[in-house]
Amino acid sequence: MGKLTSSDVVELENQLRGARESLLRAIDQQFLGREADERRLLYEHFAAGDTPLNPDLLSDLDVPLVECCFRELNAVDEALKRIDYGVVGVCTECGGYIQPDRLRAEPTAQTCSTCQERIDANLRRTMSHAG
């Protein structure tokens, strides 16, 4: 478990930029055939999450897919910001290093494996008590 090398960071950034482009293409595909004003309204609605929108604009969209794309796009953008700020690969929970293999598999990861296991266990415990 060590700090990312500069080549790891370049590889991660390339992976994130590729994912970002793919997500934008998927979103564009969903908004295909819309006028520019409608695309702008849809983009604002899904990006902000609370922008009012005429329900008719949603009628032929795969809303769960678009919502998922925007969630993933947000995660990718946050990971790119962590690269820009020089904190990529630092766990947001413990401040330790996130394993390079974990970031290769999940480039938007914000926690090391140990902290993520603890978070998942707490979530499972909470869910089992809620049911």
N, C-alpha and C positions, 0 to 999 in steps of 0.2 A: 504494500500500500504506500504509494508515494505520490509526490506532486507530478502534475502533467508536464511533459517536456514541451518545448516550443513546437516540435513536429506533431505532438498529440493535439495541441491547441489548433494548429492549422487544419489537421484532419477533422477535428470536431467542428470547426467553423464551416468547412466545406460541406460536411454532412448536414449541418443545420441549414445552411443556405440552400442546399438541394431540396431538403424537406420543405422549406419555406416556399420555394418555387412550385413544388408539387401541390402544396395546399392551396396556393393562389390559383393554380390552374383548375383544381377541383372546384373551388368556389366560383371562378369565372364560368365553368361549365354549367353549374347550377343556375347562374344568372343569365345564361345565353339567351339571346332573343329579346332581352329587355332593353328598353330605351335607357339612355345615360342617366336620366333623373331617377328612374326606378332602381337601377343598379346602385346608385349612390345612396338612396333611401334604404335599400336592403342591406348594403354594406354597413351603414351607420347603425341600423337596427341590430344586426348580429354582432358587430364589433363592440358596441356600447352595452348591449344587453337590455337596455331599458328605453330605447328610443321608440315612441309610439309609431305604429305602422298600420296602414289600411290592411285588414285581414285578406282582402282579395289578392294582394301582392304575394301572399304566401301559398295560395291555393295549389299551384302546380310545382312547388318546391319540395324537395326531400329535406324537411326542416331538421330532423335529427342529424342527418349527414352534414348539413351546413353548420349547425351548432357545434358538432364535433370538430369540423375543420377549423372553425374560429377558436375553439378551446386549444386545439393543437397549435394553431398559428400563434396564439398568445404565449404558449409555453416555449415555442421556438424563439419568438422575439425576446422573451425574458432571458433565455439561455444566451442569445447573442449579446444582450446587454451585459450579462455577467462576463463574457469574453472581453467586451469593450472596457469594462471597469477593472479587469484584471483579477476577478474573483472566481473565474470558472474553475470548477473542480474542488471548491471549498464547500463543505457541508453546511447548510443553513441551520442545522440543529446543534451540532457539536463543534463546528469550526475546524474539524479535521479534514483530511483529504478524501475526496470521492475517488474510488478506484478507477483507473483508466479503462479497465475492461467494462465496468458498469456504465461509464459514459459512452463507450463505443456502442453498447447494446441499447442504452437509453440516453441519448444525448441531451435530453431536457432534465435529467435527474438533478435534484437539488440537495439530495441527502446521500450520505454514505450507506452502504448495505446494512450496517449495524443499526443506525438510526431508523432506516426505513423498515427494518424488521420489527423494531419496537413500536413504530407508528402503526404498522399493519396489525400487530398483536393487540394494541389498544383499541383499534377500530373493530377488530373481530370481537373483543370482549364487550365493547359498547353495543355492537349489533346483537350479540347473543342475549344481553340483558334487556334490550329494547323489545325483543320478540317474545 
